[in-house]
Amino acid sequence: MTWVDAEDIGIALFEKFPSVDPLTVRFTDLREKVLQLDGFDDEPSASNEARLEAIQMAWYEERQEAEES
């Protein structure tokens, strides 16, 4: 995965941190969580606010879907 794979990263974050509300995670902490994911292979410096926001929203949507089912 790379920074542009927001949906895949969101799924991975939900699987690793199922009890965390993504909307409470600061972007600095989100960046660190992404860097720690198995299968993530991109330059840390390639992250930016727009990419982190897309990842946060993908994680949030994944969590919402799980709560609805």
Residue frames as qw, qx, qy, qz and C-alpha x, y, z in Angstrom:
[[0.000, 0.888, 0.459, 0.000, 0.00, 0.00, 0.00],
 [0.379, 0.158, -0.014, 0.912, 1.00, 3.59, -0.58],
 [0.045, 0.286, 0.356, -0.889, -0.42, 6.93, 0.52],
 [0.386, 0.102, -0.345, -0.850, -2.85, 6.97, -2.42],
 [0.432, -0.170, -0.866, -0.184, -4.50, 3.68, -1.36],
 [0.299, -0.297, 0.348, -0.837, -6.85, 5.39, 1.09],
 [0.828, -0.161, -0.154, -0.515, -9.56, 2.73, 0.97],
 [0.830, 0.073, -0.526, 0.170, -7.16, -0.17, 1.57],
 [0.260, 0.267, -0.551, 0.747, -5.44, 1.74, 4.36],
 [0.501, -0.309, 0.146, -0.795, -8.79, 2.59, 5.93],
 [0.906, -0.121, -0.317, -0.252, -9.72, -1.09, 5.99],
 [0.689, 0.157, -0.552, 0.443, -6.36, -2.05, 7.47],
 [0.014, -0.332, 0.428, -0.840, -6.65, 0.63, 10.16],
 [0.712, -0.284, -0.008, -0.642, -10.14, -0.53, 11.09],
 [0.907, -0.030, -0.421, -0.004, -8.93, -4.12, 11.36],
 [0.557, 0.184, -0.519, 0.622, -5.96, -3.13, 13.53],
 [0.023, -0.024, -0.449, 0.893, -7.76, -0.51, 15.66],
 [0.188, -0.467, -0.771, -0.390, -11.46, -1.51, 15.67],
 [0.317, -0.710, -0.564, 0.279, -12.37, 0.41, 18.83],
 [0.278, -0.331, 0.017, 0.901, -10.75, 3.70, 17.79],
 [0.342, 0.837, 0.387, -0.181, -12.99, 6.49, 16.48],
 [0.636, 0.259, 0.250, 0.683, -11.06, 7.73, 13.42],
 [0.061, 0.846, 0.217, 0.483, -12.48, 11.23, 13.83],
 [0.539, -0.841, 0.046, 0.028, -10.66, 11.60, 17.15],
 [0.821, -0.142, 0.197, 0.517, -7.23, 10.77, 15.71],
 [0.009, 0.874, -0.184, -0.450, -4.95, 13.72, 14.97],
 [0.748, 0.638, -0.177, -0.052, -3.23, 13.65, 11.59],
 [0.075, 0.697, -0.694, 0.167, 0.19, 13.34, 13.22],
 [0.554, -0.211, 0.757, -0.275, -0.99, 10.21, 15.04],
 [0.838, 0.425, 0.218, -0.263, -2.79, 8.91, 11.96],
 [0.487, 0.735, -0.470, -0.043, 0.41, 9.22, 9.95],
 [0.153, -0.504, 0.823, -0.213, 2.27, 7.12, 12.53],
 [0.733, 0.071, 0.592, -0.328, -0.46, 4.46, 12.55],
 [0.777, 0.595, -0.053, -0.197, -0.30, 4.20, 8.76],
 [0.280, 0.714, -0.640, 0.057, 3.48, 3.89, 8.78],
 [0.360, -0.345, 0.819, -0.283, 3.17, 0.96, 11.22],
 [0.854, 0.223, 0.187, -0.431, 0.74, -1.03, 9.06],
 [0.576, -0.132, 0.748, 0.303, 1.91, -4.33, 7.62],
 [0.524, 0.506, 0.610, 0.312, 1.99, -3.99, 3.86],
 [0.126, 0.980, 0.087, -0.127, 2.49, -0.22, 3.85],
 [0.710, -0.124, 0.283, 0.632, 5.47, 0.65, 1.69],
 [0.308, 0.831, 0.210, 0.412, 5.83, 4.31, 0.80],
 [0.397, 0.270, -0.287, 0.829, 8.00, 7.24, 1.73],
 [0.249, -0.605, -0.588, 0.476, 6.91, 8.86, 5.01],
 [0.101, -0.382, 0.045, 0.917, 7.54, 12.27, 3.46],
 [0.071, -0.187, -0.688, -0.697, 4.95, 11.58, 0.72],
 [0.128, -0.627, -0.748, 0.174, 2.07, 12.06, 3.16],
 [0.012, 0.200, 0.029, 0.979, 0.11, 15.29, 3.15],
 [0.334, 0.122, 0.506, -0.786, -3.06, 16.67, 4.71],
 [0.669, 0.226, -0.236, -0.667, -5.28, 15.72, 1.76],
 [0.578, 0.165, -0.795, -0.083, -4.04, 12.13, 1.74],
 [0.091, 0.000, -0.820, 0.565, -4.40, 11.80, 5.50],
 [0.478, 0.148, 0.259, -0.826, -7.93, 13.21, 5.34],
 [0.701, 0.198, -0.482, -0.488, -8.87, 10.70, 2.64],
 [0.432, 0.100, -0.871, 0.209, -7.45, 7.88, 4.77],
 [0.145, 0.041, 0.639, -0.754, -9.31, 9.12, 7.85],
 [0.620, 0.174, 0.003, -0.765, -12.60, 9.24, 5.93],
 [0.660, 0.179, -0.685, -0.252, -12.04, 5.75, 4.48],
 [0.234, 0.045, -0.857, 0.457, -11.37, 4.42, 7.99],
 [0.342, 0.106, 0.412, -0.838, -14.47, 6.20, 9.29],
 [0.688, 0.181, -0.297, -0.637, -16.66, 4.77, 6.50],
 [0.540, 0.127, -0.832, 0.013, -15.34, 1.26, 7.16],
 [0.034, -0.034, -0.764, 0.644, -16.17, 1.64, 10.85],
 [0.500, 0.148, 0.142, -0.841, -19.65, 2.97, 10.04],
 [0.682, 0.158, -0.565, -0.436, -20.37, 0.02, 7.74],
 [0.393, 0.056, -0.878, 0.266, -19.28, -2.43, 10.44],
 [0.162, 0.085, 0.593, -0.784, -21.53, -0.78, 13.02],
 [0.592, 0.176, -0.098, -0.780, -24.51, -0.93, 10.66],
 [0.677, 0.136, -0.666, -0.282, -24.17, -4.65, 10.00]]
